[in-house]
Amino acid sequence: MQFDVVVLTDHRYVAPEKRTQYVENVLLEDRLVAEALQKEGLKVTRVSWDDAAFDWSSTRLAMFRTTWDYFDRFDEFSKWFRTASQQTQFINSKKLIDWNIDKHYLKGLSDAGVTIPKTFFVEKGTQTTLQKAFTQAIDRFGFRKDIFVVKPCVSGAARHTYKIKKEAIADHESIFQQLISQEAMMLQEFQENIVSEGEISMMLFNGEFTHAVLKIAKPGDFRVQDDFGGSVHEYTPSKEQISFAQKVVNAAPELPVYARVDLFKDNDGNWALAELEIFEPELWFRRNPEAAKTLAKSIMNSFFSEKVKI
């Protein structure tokens, strides 16, 4: 059977036996996307990216949605992605995904004039210590000298993300050495305003803003993800914030069909980019189902202009 679009998830969400609220949210978001595409007259199915039985040449497009196990299986995922990209076209494009999947993209956006947190990259296999890396970050970027965050350059859901006070650096040396031997890491200046004011997630389709949410960490934590008890709230952004988000997506190597721009007020009081998510972002369609229709129309216009809507 031939398909127009395959909506990609991971194996945990194909036919889950345990239906927690988290899982229900995943299923709802994917369903809203699939139904919106179907209403545009497209043939749609939903499969796990690692489904060995699926013929990737049988679909015109594949769209990453809830493939949230990729960073735990990155070598396996990368091999599959290279092979599948020779058989079908991805939304967003392979070029964009290759660029966005590694947080080194932040440097490119910074060079393009987008404000980002002060960030110091430590490449895989570098012979250094966490203390030395922090000292270099202070010298090179003017990091505040009492607290910082360490995270992998390829990650999600705050995997191996640590908030570290300078007096506790030695306590994290062992895990840092383990991680740096396997993958590139990054040090970022800790952002006080994310804790006090939260982080804004803004959804854009072909560069046009649709909706936003405000994510707030639970008391005593700095991670805004709901995996760690963070809460999500309705949010109406200002024109300045929308303009910032549009500047971010327009600074990407090509305009993404869908994107989530996470921004916050940095330690200097400027709006800054936390993440640009154009690979497999949570897009909060359950808070704005109409946005799924906007995405479907964007895909229709970008890839299926010859089709007639039914």
Secondary structure, 3 states (H helix, E strand, C coil): CCEEEEEEECHHHCCCCCCCHHHHHHHHHHHHHHHHHHHCCCCEEEEECCCCCCCHHHEEEEEEEECCCHHHCHHHHHHHHHHHCCCCEEECCHHHHHHHCCCCHHHHHHHCCCCCCCEEEECCCCCCCHHHHHHHHHHHHCCCCCEEEEEECCCCCCCCCEEEEHHHHHHHHHHHHHHHCCCCEEEEECCHHHHHHCEEEEEEECCEEEEEEEEECCCCCCCCCHHHCCEEEECCCCHHHHHHHHHHHHCCCCCCCEEEEEEEECCCCCEEEEEEECCCCCCCHHHCHHHHHHHHHHHHHHHCCCCCCC
